[in-house]
Amino acid sequence: VPAQALRIPKGKSQSKEPEQALPPLGPVAVDAKGCVTIAIHAKPGAKHNAVTDLTTEAVSVAIAAPPSEGEANAELCRYLSKVLELRKSDVVLDKGSKSREKVVKLLASTTPEEVLEKLEKQVEKK
């Protein structure tokens, strides 16, 4: 057998469990390190913090802070930590500090299902 045939293609993780074919949970995903990530569409400068919409692409979050000097980003992380019942230090902005399209990473051990459920509850409170 040629040596090349035995090599495992790059990018495939050699974990024991089978690949989970879970349906994508819309904006909530799990990254390579196992952290839950949330795609956020931020709307800074709102009257109050609120999860306004949940689409397959992103969670729309109105933020009661101006989009200057990172205030809205800090407020977003603070608000999400409250909604998701996590410590503030467990909610970090992963991508998009200058954009409305952001990715927030959760460092706590939680599941995408739990996260989605808590976000959906917020949307229903309207």
PyRosetta script that sets phi, psi and omega in degrees:
from pyrosetta import init, pose_from_sequence

init()
pose = pose_from_sequence("VPAQALRIPKGKSQSKEPEQALPPLGPVAVDAKGCVTIAIHAKPGAKHNAVTDLTTEAVSVAIAAPPSEGEANAELCRYLSKVLELRKSDVVLDKGSKSREKVVKLLASTTPEEVLEKLEKQVEKK")
pose.set_psi(1, 128.0)
pose.set_omega(1, 178.2)
pose.set_phi(2, -64.4)
pose.set_psi(2, 145.9)
pose.set_omega(2, -176.7)
pose.set_phi(3, -59.3)
pose.set_psi(3, -33.9)
pose.set_omega(3, -177.5)
pose.set_phi(4, -62.1)
pose.set_psi(4, -32.1)
pose.set_omega(4, -175.7)
pose.set_phi(5, -67.8)
pose.set_psi(5, -21.2)
pose.set_omega(5, -176.9)
pose.set_phi(6, -88.3)
pose.set_psi(6, -12.9)
pose.set_omega(6, -177.4)
pose.set_phi(7, -72.8)
pose.set_psi(7, 141.8)
pose.set_omega(7, 179.0)
pose.set_phi(8, -88.1)
pose.set_psi(8, 134.3)
pose.set_omega(8, -179.1)
pose.set_phi(9, -58.4)
pose.set_psi(9, 142.8)
pose.set_omega(9, 179.6)
pose.set_phi(10, -62.9)
pose.set_psi(10, 148.7)
pose.set_omega(10, 175.8)
pose.set_phi(11, 93.4)
pose.set_psi(11, -17.2)
pose.set_omega(11, 177.5)
pose.set_phi(12, -85.6)
pose.set_psi(12, 126.6)
pose.set_omega(12, 179.4)
pose.set_phi(13, -79.7)
pose.set_psi(13, 144.5)
pose.set_omega(13, -178.6)
pose.set_phi(14, -97.0)
pose.set_psi(14, 43.1)
pose.set_omega(14, 179.6)
pose.set_phi(15, -80.7)
pose.set_psi(15, 156.9)
pose.set_omega(15, -175.1)
pose.set_phi(16, -72.3)
pose.set_psi(16, -41.0)
pose.set_omega(16, -174.6)
pose.set_phi(17, -70.9)
pose.set_psi(17, 149.0)
pose.set_omega(17, -179.8)
pose.set_phi(18, -66.1)
pose.set_psi(18, 158.0)
pose.set_omega(18, 177.6)
pose.set_phi(19, -60.3)
pose.set_psi(19, 125.3)
pose.set_omega(19, 179.7)
pose.set_phi(20, -80.6)
pose.set_psi(20, 126.2)
pose.set_omega(20, 179.2)
pose.set_phi(21, -98.0)
pose.set_psi(21, 57.3)
pose.set_omega(21, 179.1)
pose.set_phi(22, -76.6)
pose.set_psi(22, 145.3)
pose.set_omega(22, 175.4)
pose.set_phi(23, -65.0)
pose.set_psi(23, 143.0)
pose.set_omega(23, 178.9)
pose.set_phi(24, -62.7)
pose.set_psi(24, 134.9)
pose.set_omega(24, -176.4)
pose.set_phi(25, -89.5)
pose.set_psi(25, 46.0)
pose.set_omega(25, 177.7)
pose.set_phi(26, 59.6)
pose.set_psi(26, -123.6)
pose.set_omega(26, -173.1)
pose.set_phi(27, -75.6)
pose.set_psi(27, -13.2)
pose.set_omega(27, -177.4)
pose.set_phi(28, -98.5)
pose.set_psi(28, 125.5)
pose.set_omega(28, -177.5)
pose.set_phi(29, -137.7)
pose.set_psi(29, 175.6)
pose.set_omega(29, 175.7)
pose.set_phi(30, -121.8)
pose.set_psi(30, 128.3)
pose.set_omega(30, -177.8)
pose.set_phi(31, -85.2)
pose.set_psi(31, -179.9)
pose.set_omega(31, -173.8)
pose.set_phi(32, -59.4)
pose.set_psi(32, -29.3)
pose.set_omega(32, -177.9)
pose.set_phi(33, -87.7)
pose.set_psi(33, 0.2)
pose.set_omega(33, 178.3)
pose.set_phi(34, 90.5)
pose.set_psi(34, 6.6)
pose.set_omega(34, 176.7)
pose.set_phi(35, -83.8)
pose.set_psi(35, 142.5)
pose.set_omega(35, 176.0)
pose.set_phi(36, -79.6)
pose.set_psi(36, 134.0)
pose.set_omega(36, 177.7)
pose.set_phi(37, -120.7)
pose.set_psi(37, 149.9)
pose.set_omega(37, 179.3)
pose.set_phi(38, -126.7)
pose.set_psi(38, 128.4)
pose.set_omega(38, 174.1)
pose.set_phi(39, -82.4)
pose.set_psi(39, 125.6)
pose.set_omega(39, -175.2)
pose.set_phi(40, -117.8)
pose.set_psi(40, 136.1)
pose.set_omega(40, 168.0)
pose.set_phi(41, -107.7)
pose.set_psi(41, 106.3)
pose.set_omega(41, -172.8)
pose.set_phi(42, -85.9)
pose.set_psi(42, 141.4)
pose.set_omega(42, 174.2)
pose.set_phi(43, -127.4)
pose.set_psi(43, 85.7)
pose.set_omega(43, -177.9)
pose.set_phi(44, -71.7)
pose.set_psi(44, 165.2)
pose.set_omega(44, 176.5)
pose.set_phi(45, 77.4)
pose.set_psi(45, 20.8)
pose.set_omega(45, 179.4)
pose.set_phi(46, -81.8)
pose.set_psi(46, 169.2)
pose.set_omega(46, 179.0)
pose.set_phi(47, -69.8)
pose.set_psi(47, -39.2)
pose.set_omega(47, 177.4)
pose.set_phi(48, -148.5)
pose.set_psi(48, 163.6)
pose.set_omega(48, 179.7)
pose.set_phi(49, -71.2)
pose.set_psi(49, 135.4)
pose.set_omega(49, 177.5)
pose.set_phi(50, -163.6)
pose.set_psi(50, 146.1)
pose.set_omega(50, 169.2)
pose.set_phi(51, -85.7)
pose.set_psi(51, 112.4)
pose.set_omega(51, -171.9)
pose.set_phi(52, -93.4)
pose.set_psi(52, -26.6)
pose.set_omega(52, -175.6)
pose.set_phi(53, -159.9)
pose.set_psi(53, 151.5)
pose.set_omega(53, 179.0)
pose.set_phi(54, -129.5)
pose.set_psi(54, 106.6)
pose.set_omega(54, 178.5)
pose.set_phi(55, -111.7)
pose.set_psi(55, 176.9)
pose.set_omega(55, 178.9)
pose.set_phi(56, -70.3)
pose.set_psi(56, -21.8)
pose.set_omega(56, -178.5)
pose.set_phi(57, -87.5)
pose.set_psi(57, -42.1)
pose.set_omega(57, -173.0)
pose.set_phi(58, -158.3)
pose.set_psi(58, 163.5)
pose.set_omega(58, 172.7)
pose.set_phi(59, -97.8)
pose.set_psi(59, 121.5)
pose.set_omega(59, 177.6)
pose.set_phi(60, -84.6)
pose.set_psi(60, 125.4)
pose.set_omega(60, -178.8)
pose.set_phi(61, -126.2)
pose.set_psi(61, 122.2)
pose.set_omega(61, 173.7)
pose.set_phi(62, -84.5)
pose.set_psi(62, 135.4)
pose.set_omega(62, -175.7)
pose.set_phi(63, -124.2)
pose.set_psi(63, 126.7)
pose.set_omega(63, -178.0)
pose.set_phi(64, -85.2)
pose.set_psi(64, 61.2)
pose.set_omega(64, 176.2)
pose.set_phi(65, -156.8)
pose.set_psi(65, 146.4)
pose.set_omega(65, 180.0)
pose.set_phi(66, -69.5)
pose.set_psi(66, 149.1)
pose.set_omega(66, -179.4)
pose.set_phi(67, -81.0)
pose.set_psi(67, 45.1)
pose.set_omega(67, -179.4)
pose.set_phi(68, -123.5)
pose.set_psi(68, 145.1)
pose.set_omega(68, 177.0)
pose.set_phi(69, 54.4)
pose.set_psi(69, 31.9)
pose.set_omega(69, 176.0)
pose.set_phi(70, 72.5)
pose.set_psi(70, 9.8)
pose.set_omega(70, -177.5)
pose.set_phi(71, -63.9)
pose.set_psi(71, -44.3)
pose.set_omega(71, -179.6)
pose.set_phi(72, -65.2)
pose.set_psi(72, -37.1)
pose.set_omega(72, 178.3)
pose.set_phi(73, -62.8)
pose.set_psi(73, -44.3)
pose.set_omega(73, 179.4)
pose.set_phi(74, -63.7)
pose.set_psi(74, -42.9)
pose.set_omega(74, -179.6)
pose.set_phi(75, -65.2)
pose.set_psi(75, -38.9)
pose.set_omega(75, 178.6)
pose.set_phi(76, -60.0)
pose.set_psi(76, -48.3)
pose.set_omega(76, -179.6)
pose.set_phi(77, -64.4)
pose.set_psi(77, -38.8)
pose.set_omega(77, 179.6)
pose.set_phi(78, -65.3)
pose.set_psi(78, -44.9)
pose.set_omega(78, -179.2)
pose.set_phi(79, -63.9)
pose.set_psi(79, -46.2)
pose.set_omega(79, -179.3)
pose.set_phi(80, -63.9)
pose.set_psi(80, -36.6)
pose.set_omega(80, 179.3)
pose.set_phi(81, -63.2)
pose.set_psi(81, -34.9)
pose.set_omega(81, 178.6)
pose.set_phi(82, -69.9)
pose.set_psi(82, -48.2)
pose.set_omega(82, -178.8)
pose.set_phi(83, -60.5)
pose.set_psi(83, -42.7)
pose.set_omega(83, -174.5)
pose.set_phi(84, -90.8)
pose.set_psi(84, 2.8)
pose.set_omega(84, 178.7)
pose.set_phi(85, 55.6)
pose.set_psi(85, 47.9)
pose.set_omega(85, 177.2)
pose.set_phi(86, -120.2)
pose.set_psi(86, 165.8)
pose.set_omega(86, 174.3)
pose.set_phi(87, -72.0)
pose.set_psi(87, 149.7)
pose.set_omega(87, 179.1)
pose.set_phi(88, -57.6)
pose.set_psi(88, -35.3)
pose.set_omega(88, -178.2)
pose.set_phi(89, -69.7)
pose.set_psi(89, -13.7)
pose.set_omega(89, 179.8)
pose.set_phi(90, -90.5)
pose.set_psi(90, -4.7)
pose.set_omega(90, -179.9)
pose.set_phi(91, -114.1)
pose.set_psi(91, 109.5)
pose.set_omega(91, -177.5)
pose.set_phi(92, -123.8)
pose.set_psi(92, 147.3)
pose.set_omega(92, 176.9)
pose.set_phi(93, -78.6)
pose.set_psi(93, 120.6)
pose.set_omega(93, -176.3)
pose.set_phi(94, -92.7)
pose.set_psi(94, -45.4)
pose.set_omega(94, -178.5)
pose.set_phi(95, -141.4)
pose.set_psi(95, 154.3)
pose.set_omega(95, 169.8)
pose.set_phi(96, 84.3)
pose.set_psi(96, 37.5)
pose.set_omega(96, -178.9)
pose.set_phi(97, -62.3)
pose.set_psi(97, -26.9)
pose.set_omega(97, -178.8)
pose.set_phi(98, -105.5)
pose.set_psi(98, 4.0)
pose.set_omega(98, -174.5)
pose.set_phi(99, -116.7)
pose.set_psi(99, 161.5)
pose.set_omega(99, 175.1)
pose.set_phi(100, -77.4)
pose.set_psi(100, -25.4)
pose.set_omega(100, 177.1)
pose.set_phi(101, -88.7)
pose.set_psi(101, 112.2)
pose.set_omega(101, -175.3)
pose.set_phi(102, -122.7)
pose.set_psi(102, 162.1)
pose.set_omega(102, 170.8)
pose.set_phi(103, -125.9)
pose.set_psi(103, 124.7)
pose.set_omega(103, 178.9)
pose.set_phi(104, -106.9)
pose.set_psi(104, 135.4)
pose.set_omega(104, -179.4)
pose.set_phi(105, -109.4)
pose.set_psi(105, 137.0)
pose.set_omega(105, 178.6)
pose.set_phi(106, -104.1)
pose.set_psi(106, 122.7)
pose.set_omega(106, -176.9)
pose.set_phi(107, -89.9)
pose.set_psi(107, -10.6)
pose.set_omega(107, -179.7)
pose.set_phi(108, -80.5)
pose.set_psi(108, 160.9)
pose.set_omega(108, 177.9)
pose.set_phi(109, -82.9)
pose.set_psi(109, 107.4)
pose.set_omega(109, 179.2)
pose.set_phi(110, -146.7)
pose.set_psi(110, 166.2)
pose.set_omega(110, 180.0)
pose.set_phi(111, -108.4)
pose.set_psi(111, 153.4)
pose.set_omega(111, 177.7)
pose.set_phi(112, -56.8)
pose.set_psi(112, -34.4)
pose.set_omega(112, -179.5)
pose.set_phi(113, -61.8)
pose.set_psi(113, -47.0)
pose.set_omega(113, 179.5)
pose.set_phi(114, -60.1)
pose.set_psi(114, -45.0)
pose.set_omega(114, -178.0)
pose.set_phi(115, -60.6)
pose.set_psi(115, -47.3)
pose.set_omega(115, -179.0)
pose.set_phi(116, -61.6)
pose.set_psi(116, -40.7)
pose.set_omega(116, -179.4)
pose.set_phi(117, -61.2)
pose.set_psi(117, -45.3)
pose.set_omega(117, -179.0)
pose.set_phi(118, -65.8)
pose.set_psi(118, -37.7)
pose.set_omega(118, 178.8)
pose.set_phi(119, -67.8)
pose.set_psi(119, -40.5)
pose.set_omega(119, 179.6)
pose.set_phi(120, -62.6)
pose.set_psi(120, -38.2)
pose.set_omega(120, 178.4)
pose.set_phi(121, -60.4)
pose.set_psi(121, -38.5)
pose.set_omega(121, 179.7)
pose.set_phi(122, -65.0)
pose.set_psi(122, -40.8)
pose.set_omega(122, -178.9)
pose.set_phi(123, -63.7)
pose.set_psi(123, -40.5)
pose.set_omega(123, -177.6)
pose.set_phi(124, -67.4)
pose.set_psi(124, -22.0)
pose.set_omega(124, -176.1)
pose.set_phi(125, -69.9)
pose.set_psi(125, -6.8)
pose.set_omega(125, -174.9)
pose.set_phi(126, -49.3)
pose.dump_pdb("model.pdb")
